[in-house]
Amino acid sequence: MPTATYQTPTSLNAGLRCRCPRCGEGKLYRSFLKIADRCDNCGLDYSFADPADGPAFFVMSGVGIIVMALWAWAAVVFQPPIWLQFATVFPAMIGGCLACLPPMKAWLVAEQYQHRAEEARWESVGGHGEGGFTYDRRGVSNRRAAL
Ligand SMILES: [Zn+2]
């Protein structure tokens, strides 16, 4: 059975273009920030994609720092009236965040895909007092057998 090969883009490339992290061609979103069920080009199932609130945090922090730095500089140098400060800073904050959210979320989804990041799965390795690590238990049992 032939398997398809894809020219996988870098995570930054796929993120900035909001494209599929595997083929780099299919759309990642079906609406503004709503991730599609699967890639319309290669069929990659996007159910693994869950960047949670990471994109919002990074965008809010980055845009906030840049806009506040520019606002502070302009307020000192030009001393504009307060209405002008409100009329420019709030739209810059809101517009900057809305513009940066889709590519940031797509970038984090591409990073999840390329690094196979997923939620941790726990496995029981025994009861209390047995060490808790599978490699420790195997090493202990091997040492006991040798004694
Ligand atoms: Zn794809």
Backbone and ligand atoms as CSV (ligand in chain L), in Angstrom:
chain,resi,resn,atom,element,x,y,z
A,1,MET,N,N,0.851,-1.179,0.000
A,1,MET,CA,C,0.000,0.000,0.000
A,1,MET,C,C,0.890,1.234,0.000
A,2,PRO,N,N,0.737,2.081,-0.995
A,2,PRO,CA,C,1.583,3.283,-1.048
A,2,PRO,C,C,1.189,4.269,0.035
A,3,THR,N,N,2.178,4.868,0.635
A,3,THR,CA,C,1.915,5.892,1.641
A,3,THR,C,C,2.269,7.243,1.057
A,4,ALA,N,N,1.454,8.221,1.361
A,4,ALA,CA,C,1.678,9.570,0.845
A,4,ALA,C,C,2.807,10.225,1.621
A,5,THR,N,N,3.619,10.963,0.926
A,5,THR,CA,C,4.658,11.749,1.588
A,5,THR,C,C,4.317,13.217,1.406
A,6,TYR,N,N,4.640,13.981,2.385
A,6,TYR,CA,C,4.296,15.402,2.362
A,6,TYR,C,C,5.547,16.236,2.561
A,7,GLN,N,N,5.550,17.366,1.925
A,7,GLN,CA,C,6.600,18.350,2.142
A,7,GLN,C,C,6.191,19.140,3.378
A,8,THR,N,N,6.534,18.615,4.556
A,8,THR,CA,C,6.101,19.222,5.806
A,8,THR,C,C,6.764,20.589,5.986
A,9,PRO,N,N,5.956,21.626,6.186
A,9,PRO,CA,C,6.534,22.964,6.378
A,9,PRO,C,C,7.092,23.113,7.791
A,10,THR,N,N,7.878,24.134,8.004
A,10,THR,CA,C,8.298,24.429,9.369
A,10,THR,C,C,7.068,24.870,10.154
A,11,SER,N,N,7.147,24.738,11.455
A,11,SER,CA,C,5.990,25.105,12.274
A,11,SER,C,C,5.681,26.596,12.142
A,12,LEU,N,N,6.712,27.417,12.015
A,12,LEU,CA,C,6.484,28.858,11.884
A,12,LEU,C,C,5.833,29.180,10.544
A,13,ASN,N,N,6.268,28.497,9.489
A,13,ASN,CA,C,5.681,28.712,8.167
A,13,ASN,C,C,4.210,28.311,8.159
A,14,ALA,N,N,3.905,27.134,8.686
A,14,ALA,CA,C,2.514,26.680,8.731
A,14,ALA,C,C,1.678,27.603,9.610
A,15,GLY,N,N,2.251,28.080,10.702
A,15,GLY,CA,C,1.517,28.936,11.609
A,15,GLY,C,C,1.209,30.298,11.021
A,16,LEU,N,N,2.191,30.927,10.425
A,16,LEU,CA,C,1.970,32.257,9.868
A,16,LEU,C,C,0.960,32.225,8.720
A,17,ARG,N,N,0.915,31.113,7.991
A,17,ARG,CA,C,-0.038,31.007,6.877
A,17,ARG,C,C,-1.348,30.349,7.307
A,18,CYS,N,N,-1.446,29.918,8.594
A,18,CYS,CA,C,-2.640,29.255,9.130
A,18,CYS,C,C,-3.003,28.035,8.285
A,19,ARG,N,N,-2.007,27.193,8.032
A,19,ARG,CA,C,-2.208,26.015,7.196
A,19,ARG,C,C,-1.945,24.739,7.985
A,20,CYS,N,N,-2.249,23.624,7.363
A,20,CYS,CA,C,-2.081,22.308,7.966
A,20,CYS,C,C,-0.615,22.079,8.340
A,21,PRO,N,N,-0.339,21.570,9.542
A,21,PRO,CA,C,1.059,21.348,9.933
A,21,PRO,C,C,1.719,20.181,9.219
A,22,ARG,N,N,0.950,19.288,8.584
A,22,ARG,CA,C,1.558,18.151,7.887
A,22,ARG,C,C,1.845,18.453,6.420
A,23,CYS,N,N,0.855,18.977,5.682
A,23,CYS,CA,C,1.059,19.195,4.245
A,23,CYS,C,C,1.329,20.668,3.921
A,24,GLY,N,N,0.951,21.584,4.792
A,24,GLY,CA,C,1.196,23.000,4.544
A,24,GLY,C,C,0.262,23.621,3.534
A,25,GLU,N,N,-0.759,22.877,3.104
A,25,GLU,CA,C,-1.662,23.392,2.071
A,25,GLU,C,C,-3.093,23.566,2.579
A,26,GLY,N,N,-3.610,22.589,3.312
A,26,GLY,CA,C,-5.000,22.645,3.764
A,26,GLY,C,C,-5.208,23.721,4.818
A,27,LYS,N,N,-6.430,24.224,4.863
A,27,LYS,CA,C,-6.752,25.261,5.842
A,27,LYS,C,C,-6.854,24.645,7.241
A,28,LEU,N,N,-6.362,25.388,8.228
A,28,LEU,CA,C,-6.441,24.921,9.608
A,28,LEU,C,C,-7.766,25.311,10.248
A,29,TYR,N,N,-8.292,26.482,9.886
A,29,TYR,CA,C,-9.501,26.993,10.533
A,29,TYR,C,C,-10.713,26.856,9.620
A,30,ARG,N,N,-11.870,26.647,10.260
A,30,ARG,CA,C,-13.116,26.714,9.507
A,30,ARG,C,C,-13.823,28.039,9.754
A,31,SER,N,N,-13.455,28.738,10.816
A,31,SER,CA,C,-13.913,30.104,11.052
A,31,SER,C,C,-12.770,30.835,11.758
A,32,PHE,N,N,-13.029,31.981,12.352
A,32,PHE,CA,C,-11.952,32.838,12.842
A,32,PHE,C,C,-10.909,32.097,13.680
A,33,LEU,N,N,-11.319,31.466,14.771
A,33,LEU,CA,C,-10.387,30.705,15.605
A,33,LEU,C,C,-10.845,29.269,15.819
A,34,LYS,N,N,-11.835,28.836,15.070
A,34,LYS,CA,C,-12.378,27.486,15.206
A,34,LYS,C,C,-11.599,26.552,14.280
A,35,ILE,N,N,-10.932,25.564,14.887
A,35,ILE,CA,C,-10.124,24.633,14.096
A,35,ILE,C,C,-11.036,23.631,13.391
A,36,ALA,N,N,-10.740,23.369,12.131
A,36,ALA,CA,C,-11.531,22.422,11.339
A,36,ALA,C,C,-11.362,21.009,11.897
A,37,ASP,N,N,-12.230,20.104,11.469
A,37,ASP,CA,C,-12.151,18.711,11.929
A,37,ASP,C,C,-10.939,18.002,11.351
A,38,ARG,N,N,-10.650,18.266,10.073
A,38,ARG,CA,C,-9.506,17.627,9.410
A,38,ARG,C,C,-9.033,18.499,8.263
A,39,CYS,N,N,-7.840,18.194,7.801
A,39,CYS,CA,C,-7.259,18.944,6.692
A,39,CYS,C,C,-8.030,18.637,5.409
A,40,ASP,N,N,-8.385,19.679,4.659
A,40,ASP,CA,C,-9.110,19.447,3.412
A,40,ASP,C,C,-8.178,19.033,2.270
A,41,ASN,N,N,-6.890,18.973,2.513
A,41,ASN,CA,C,-5.948,18.549,1.480
A,41,ASN,C,C,-5.419,17.137,1.742
A,42,CYS,N,N,-4.877,16.890,2.944
A,42,CYS,CA,C,-4.269,15.582,3.223
A,42,CYS,C,C,-5.105,14.732,4.170
A,43,GLY,N,N,-6.142,15.293,4.779
A,43,GLY,CA,C,-7.016,14.521,5.648
A,43,GLY,C,C,-6.517,14.350,7.068
A,44,LEU,N,N,-5.486,15.080,7.472
A,44,LEU,CA,C,-4.976,14.974,8.839
A,44,LEU,C,C,-6.076,15.324,9.835
A,45,ASP,N,N,-6.286,14.437,10.799
A,45,ASP,CA,C,-7.288,14.662,11.840
A,45,ASP,C,C,-6.740,15.689,12.818
A,46,TYR,N,N,-7.453,16.793,12.988
A,46,TYR,CA,C,-6.988,17.866,13.872
A,46,TYR,C,C,-7.429,17.677,15.319
A,47,SER,N,N,-7.902,16.491,15.690
A,47,SER,CA,C,-8.391,16.308,17.061
A,47,SER,C,C,-7.271,16.427,18.087
A,48,PHE,N,N,-6.024,16.295,17.663
A,48,PHE,CA,C,-4.902,16.438,18.592
A,48,PHE,C,C,-4.679,17.899,18.989
A,49,ALA,N,N,-5.194,18.808,18.186
A,49,ALA,CA,C,-4.889,20.233,18.354
A,49,ALA,C,C,-5.638,20.819,19.540
A,50,ASP,N,N,-4.912,21.179,20.558
A,50,ASP,CA,C,-5.516,21.819,21.728
A,50,ASP,C,C,-4.481,22.705,22.393
A,51,PRO,N,N,-4.260,23.905,21.851
A,51,PRO,CA,C,-3.271,24.782,22.480
A,51,PRO,C,C,-3.802,25.499,23.723
A,52,ALA,N,N,-5.062,25.249,24.085
A,52,ALA,CA,C,-5.684,25.827,25.283
A,52,ALA,C,C,-5.585,27.342,25.262
A,53,ASP,N,N,-5.132,27.951,26.356
A,53,ASP,CA,C,-5.084,29.418,26.404
A,53,ASP,C,C,-3.680,29.956,26.126
A,54,GLY,N,N,-2.807,29.106,25.609
A,54,GLY,CA,C,-1.453,29.546,25.269
A,54,GLY,C,C,-1.423,30.697,24.270
A,55,PRO,N,N,-2.158,30.589,23.142
A,55,PRO,CA,C,-2.125,31.693,22.181
A,55,PRO,C,C,-2.597,33.020,22.788
A,56,ALA,N,N,-3.667,32.974,23.563
A,56,ALA,CA,C,-4.182,34.211,24.166
A,56,ALA,C,C,-3.153,34.826,25.100
A,57,PHE,N,N,-2.485,34.000,25.886
A,57,PHE,CA,C,-1.485,34.526,26.816
A,57,PHE,C,C,-0.326,35.183,26.068
A,58,PHE,N,N,0.223,34.479,25.076
A,58,PHE,CA,C,1.385,35.020,24.372
A,58,PHE,C,C,1.027,36.271,23.574
A,59,VAL,N,N,-0.135,36.260,22.926
A,59,VAL,CA,C,-0.541,37.428,22.134
A,59,VAL,C,C,-0.831,38.609,23.055
A,60,MET,N,N,-1.564,38.376,24.123
A,60,MET,CA,C,-1.890,39.456,25.054
A,60,MET,C,C,-0.615,40.056,25.644
A,61,SER,N,N,0.322,39.215,26.016
A,61,SER,CA,C,1.567,39.719,26.600
A,61,SER,C,C,2.394,40.475,25.576
A,62,GLY,N,N,2.573,39.896,24.394
A,62,GLY,CA,C,3.406,40.530,23.375
A,62,GLY,C,C,2.832,41.830,22.878
A,63,VAL,N,N,1.559,41.816,22.499
A,63,VAL,CA,C,0.923,43.037,21.999
A,63,VAL,C,C,0.846,44.075,23.117
A,64,GLY,N,N,0.547,43.640,24.307
A,64,GLY,CA,C,0.462,44.575,25.433
A,64,GLY,C,C,1.779,45.283,25.686
A,65,ILE,N,N,2.863,44.550,25.666
A,65,ILE,CA,C,4.173,45.157,25.908
A,65,ILE,C,C,4.524,46.144,24.797
A,66,ILE,N,N,4.311,45.752,23.553
A,66,ILE,CA,C,4.674,46.624,22.420
A,66,ILE,C,C,3.808,47.889,22.408
A,67,VAL,N,N,2.490,47.726,22.538
A,67,VAL,CA,C,1.599,48.894,22.478
A,67,VAL,C,C,1.829,49.802,23.680
A,68,MET,N,N,2.023,49.233,24.838
A,68,MET,CA,C,2.251,50.075,26.022
A,68,MET,C,C,3.587,50.817,25.914
A,69,ALA,N,N,4.606,50.177,25.372
A,69,ALA,CA,C,5.895,50.859,25.207
A,69,ALA,C,C,5.761,52.022,24.225
A,70,LEU,N,N,5.070,51.783,23.104
A,70,LEU,CA,C,4.865,52.861,22.128
A,70,LEU,C,C,4.008,53.980,22.721
A,71,TRP,N,N,2.972,53.593,23.455
A,71,TRP,CA,C,2.100,54.600,24.063
A,71,TRP,C,C,2.885,55.446,25.079
A,72,ALA,N,N,3.679,54.807,25.916
A,72,ALA,CA,C,4.447,55.551,26.919
A,72,ALA,C,C,5.435,56.502,26.243
A,73,TRP,N,N,6.087,56.023,25.197
A,73,TRP,CA,C,7.039,56.881,24.476
A,73,TRP,C,C,6.305,58.069,23.847
A,74,ALA,N,N,5.177,57.805,23.173
A,74,ALA,CA,C,4.430,58.880,22.513
A,74,ALA,C,C,3.842,59.849,23.527
A,75,ALA,N,N,3.401,59.347,24.666
A,75,ALA,CA,C,2.822,60.232,25.684
A,75,ALA,C,C,3.860,61.183,26.232
A,76,VAL,N,N,5.095,60.720,26.368
A,76,VAL,CA,C,6.156,61.588,26.897
A,76,VAL,C,C,6.636,62.567,25.829
A,77,VAL,N,N,6.837,62.076,24.630
A,77,VAL,CA,C,7.423,62.919,23.579
A,77,VAL,C,C,6.414,63.924,23.033
A,78,PHE,N,N,5.190,63.476,22.700
A,78,PHE,CA,C,4.217,64.343,22.026
A,78,PHE,C,C,3.185,64.952,22.987
A,79,GLN,N,N,3.008,64.389,24.148
A,79,GLN,CA,C,2.017,64.824,25.123
A,79,GLN,C,C,0.663,65.086,24.468
A,80,PRO,N,N,0.076,64.041,23.856
A,80,PRO,CA,C,-1.217,64.214,23.196
A,80,PRO,C,C,-2.340,64.341,24.232
A,81,PRO,N,N,-3.490,64.892,23.821
A,81,PRO,CA,C,-4.632,64.952,24.745
A,81,PRO,C,C,-5.108,63.537,25.097
A,82,ILE,N,N,-5.767,63.432,26.247
A,82,ILE,CA,C,-6.147,62.104,26.747
A,82,ILE,C,C,-7.126,61.404,25.809
A,83,TRP,N,N,-8.023,62.171,25.165
A,83,TRP,CA,C,-8.980,61.528,24.253
A,83,TRP,C,C,-8.252,60.877,23.079
A,84,LEU,N,N,-7.180,61.500,22.636
A,84,LEU,CA,C,-6.429,60.919,21.525
A,84,LEU,C,C,-5.698,59.654,21.972
A,85,GLN,N,N,-5.234,59.649,23.214
A,85,GLN,CA,C,-4.579,58.447,23.734
A,85,GLN,C,C,-5.565,57.281,23.809
A,86,PHE,N,N,-6.776,57.561,24.331
A,86,PHE,CA,C,-7.793,56.511,24.379
A,86,PHE,C,C,-8.181,56.055,22.977
A,87,ALA,N,N,-8.284,57.008,22.051
A,87,ALA,CA,C,-8.733,56.684,20.688
A,87,ALA,C,C,-7.688,55.892,19.909
A,88,THR,N,N,-6.455,55.903,20.343
A,88,THR,CA,C,-5.429,55.161,19.602
A,88,THR,C,C,-4.968,53.896,20.325
A,89,VAL,N,N,-4.840,53.956,21.645
A,89,VAL,CA,C,-4.276,52.815,22.370
A,89,VAL,C,C,-5.245,51.634,22.402
A,90,PHE,N,N,-6.515,51.878,22.716
A,90,PHE,CA,C,-7.454,50.754,22.792
A,90,PHE,C,C,-7.661,50.069,21.445
A,91,PRO,N,N,-7.880,50.806,20.353
A,91,PRO,CA,C,-7.976,50.096,19.063
A,91,PRO,C,C,-6.690,49.366,18.697
A,92,ALA,N,N,-5.540,49.929,19.059
A,92,ALA,CA,C,-4.278,49.240,18.751
A,92,ALA,C,C,-4.172,47.946,19.542
A,93,MET,N,N,-4.591,47.966,20.811
A,93,MET,CA,C,-4.553,46.744,21.626
A,93,MET,C,C,-5.508,45.691,21.067
A,94,ILE,N,N,-6.749,46.096,20.808
A,94,ILE,CA,C,-7.751,45.136,20.344
A,94,ILE,C,C,-7.403,44.627,18.945
A,95,GLY,N,N,-7.078,45.537,18.052
A,95,GLY,CA,C,-6.739,45.133,16.688
A,95,GLY,C,C,-5.475,44.288,16.635
A,96,GLY,N,N,-4.485,44.641,17.421
A,96,GLY,CA,C,-3.256,43.857,17.449
A,96,GLY,C,C,-3.486,42.452,17.950
A,97,CYS,N,N,-4.289,42.318,18.995
A,97,CYS,CA,C,-4.580,40.982,19.530
A,97,CYS,C,C,-5.382,40.158,18.533
A,98,LEU,N,N,-6.400,40.753,17.918
A,98,LEU,CA,C,-7.218,40.000,16.968
A,98,LEU,C,C,-6.421,39.605,15.733
A,99,ALA,N,N,-5.486,40.435,15.333
A,99,ALA,CA,C,-4.677,40.121,14.157
A,99,ALA,C,C,-3.657,39.019,14.452
A,100,CYS,N,N,-3.151,38.972,15.656
A,100,CYS,CA,C,-2.077,38.023,15.978
A,100,CYS,C,C,-2.586,36.681,16.490
A,101,LEU,N,N,-3.832,36.602,16.933
A,101,LEU,CA,C,-4.328,35.343,17.509
A,101,LEU,C,C,-4.341,34.169,16.524
A,102,PRO,N,N,-4.899,34.307,15.311
A,102,PRO,CA,C,-4.918,33.131,14.409
A,102,PRO,C,C,-3.534,32.583,14.076
A,103,PRO,N,N,-2.561,33.397,13.674
A,103,PRO,CA,C,-1.253,32.797,13.384
A,103,PRO,C,C,-0.560,32.238,14.616
A,104,MET,N,N,-0.751,32.850,15.775
A,104,MET,CA,C,-0.130,32.312,16.990
A,104,MET,C,C,-0.734,30.964,17.353
A,105,LYS,N,N,-2.054,30.846,17.257
A,105,LYS,CA,C,-2.705,29.568,17.557
A,105,LYS,C,C,-2.280,28.504,16.546
A,106,ALA,N,N,-2.213,28.874,15.272
A,106,ALA,CA,C,-1.792,27.918,14.242
A,106,ALA,C,C,-0.348,27.492,14.459
A,107,TRP,N,N,0.494,28.405,14.893
A,107,TRP,CA,C,1.895,28.067,15.157
A,107,TRP,C,C,1.989,27.056,16.305
A,108,LEU,N,N,1.229,27.291,17.379
A,108,LEU,CA,C,1.276,26.369,18.514
A,108,LEU,C,C,0.699,25.002,18.141
A,109,VAL,N,N,-0.326,24.967,17.286
A,109,VAL,CA,C,-0.862,23.687,16.819
A,109,VAL,C,C,0.196,22.956,15.988
A,110,ALA,N,N,0.910,23.688,15.137
A,110,ALA,CA,C,1.967,23.072,14.337
A,110,ALA,C,C,3.092,22.549,15.233
A,111,GLU,N,N,3.415,23.272,16.279
A,111,GLU,CA,C,4.427,22.790,17.235
A,111,GLU,C,C,3.928,21.525,17.933
A,112,GLN,N,N,2.641,21.499,18.295
A,112,GLN,CA,C,2.073,20.295,18.906
A,112,GLN,C,C,2.205,19.110,17.963
A,113,TYR,N,N,1.901,19.323,16.684
A,113,TYR,CA,C,1.966,18.236,15.712
A,113,TYR,C,C,3.405,17.759,15.533
A,114,GLN,N,N,4.323,18.653,15.359
A,114,GLN,CA,C,5.693,18.254,15.051
A,114,GLN,C,C,6.406,17.626,16.238
A,115,HIS,N,N,6.047,18.034,17.452
A,115,HIS,CA,C,6.690,17.473,18.644
A,115,HIS,C,C,5.829,16.405,19.313
A,116,ARG,N,N,4.706,16.060,18.671
A,116,ARG,CA,C,3.789,15.036,19.182
A,116,ARG,C,C,3.403,15.313,20.637
A,117,ALA,N,N,3.156,16.565,20.927
A,117,ALA,CA,C,2.773,16.939,22.292
A,117,ALA,C,C,1.329,16.526,22.536
A,118,GLU,N,N,1.085,15.931,23.661
A,118,GLU,CA,C,-0.265,15.545,24.047
A,118,GLU,C,C,-0.340,15.483,25.563
A,119,GLU,N,N,-1.541,15.318,26.040
A,119,GLU,CA,C,-1.710,15.261,27.480
A,119,GLU,C,C,-0.989,14.048,28.042
A,120,ALA,N,N,-0.500,14.182,29.271
A,120,ALA,CA,C,0.212,13.083,29.918
A,120,ALA,C,C,-0.736,11.929,30.197
A,121,ARG,N,N,-0.220,10.731,30.039
A,121,ARG,CA,C,-0.989,9.537,30.388
A,121,ARG,C,C,-0.269,8.848,31.526
A,122,TRP,N,N,-1.008,8.497,32.532
A,122,TRP,CA,C,-0.404,7.868,33.701
A,122,TRP,C,C,-0.633,6.378,33.654
A,123,GLU,N,N,0.348,5.677,34.119
A,123,GLU,CA,C,0.275,4.226,34.120
A,123,GLU,C,C,0.597,3.751,35.530
A,124,SER,N,N,-0.218,2.876,36.034
A,124,SER,CA,C,0.028,2.348,37.359
A,124,SER,C,C,1.222,1.404,37.333
A,125,VAL,N,N,2.148,1.591,38.238
A,125,VAL,CA,C,3.338,0.750,38.273
A,125,VAL,C,C,3.418,-0.039,39.570
A,126,GLY,N,N,2.332,-0.109,40.281
A,126,GLY,CA,C,2.343,-0.885,41.511
A,126,GLY,C,C,1.727,-0.129,42.669
A,127,GLY,N,N,1.752,-0.733,43.812
A,127,GLY,CA,C,1.155,-0.128,44.981
A,127,GLY,C,C,2.121,0.771,45.718
A,128,HIS,N,N,1.728,1.179,46.919
A,128,HIS,CA,C,2.587,2.043,47.714
A,128,HIS,C,C,3.860,1.305,48.132
A,129,GLY,N,N,4.950,2.024,48.163
A,129,GLY,CA,C,6.188,1.462,48.653
A,129,GLY,C,C,6.934,0.588,47.664
A,130,GLU,N,N,6.522,0.595,46.412
A,130,GLU,CA,C,7.218,-0.237,45.424
A,130,GLU,C,C,8.097,0.591,44.504
A,131,GLY,N,N,8.385,1.805,44.839
A,131,GLY,CA,C,9.294,2.618,44.048
A,131,GLY,C,C,8.592,3.576,43.132
A,132,GLY,N,N,7.687,3.134,42.310
A,132,GLY,CA,C,6.920,4.023,41.466
A,132,GLY,C,C,7.460,4.188,40.055
A,133,PHE,N,N,8.677,3.811,39.775
A,133,PHE,CA,C,9.230,3.959,38.437
A,133,PHE,C,C,9.479,2.592,37.848
A,134,THR,N,N,9.015,2.412,36.606
A,134,THR,CA,C,9.136,1.087,35.989
A,134,THR,C,C,10.591,0.687,35.817
A,135,TYR,N,N,11.458,1.626,35.444
A,135,TYR,CA,C,12.848,1.225,35.235
A,135,TYR,C,C,13.529,0.891,36.561
A,136,ASP,N,N,13.094,1.532,37.651
A,136,ASP,CA,C,13.644,1.180,38.955
A,136,ASP,C,C,13.211,-0.223,39.367
A,137,ARG,N,N,11.951,-0.529,39.114
A,137,ARG,CA,C,11.457,-1.842,39.516
A,137,ARG,C,C,12.176,-2.948,38.760
A,138,ARG,N,N,12.388,-2.718,37.464
A,138,ARG,CA,C,13.063,-3.742,36.669
A,138,ARG,C,C,14.501,-3.901,37.166
A,139,GLY,N,N,15.131,-2.794,37.450
A,139,GLY,CA,C,16.508,-2.863,37.948
A,139,GLY,C,C,16.575,-3.560,39.297
A,140,VAL,N,N,15.623,-3.276,40.167
A,140,VAL,CA,C,15.612,-3.910,41.484
A,140,VAL,C,C,15.392,-5.408,41.348
A,141,SER,N,N,14.424,-5.804,40.497
A,141,SER,CA,C,14.159,-7.238,40.366
A,141,SER,C,C,15.346,-7.962,39.730
A,142,ASN,N,N,16.057,-7.296,38.802
A,142,ASN,CA,C,17.248,-7.924,38.215
A,142,ASN,C,C,18.340,-8.094,39.257
A,143,ARG,N,N,18.513,-7.073,40.096
A,143,ARG,CA,C,19.532,-7.180,41.134
A,143,ARG,C,C,19.182,-8.267,42.146
A,144,ARG,N,N,17.896,-8.369,42.480
A,144,ARG,CA,C,17.465,-9.411,43.425
A,144,ARG,C,C,17.704,-10.792,42.842
A,145,ALA,N,N,17.458,-10.952,41.554
A,145,ALA,CA,C,17.654,-12.255,40.919
A,145,ALA,C,C,19.141,-12.624,40.906
A,146,ALA,N,N,20.013,-11.599,40.775
A,146,ALA,CA,C,21.434,-11.881,40.721
A,146,ALA,C,C,21.970,-12.244,42.096
A,147,LEU,N,N,21.307,-11.757,43.157
A,147,LEU,CA,C,21.819,-12.050,44.505
A,147,LEU,C,C,21.532,-13.430,44.903
L,1,ZN,ZN,ZN,-2.871,18.720,5.413
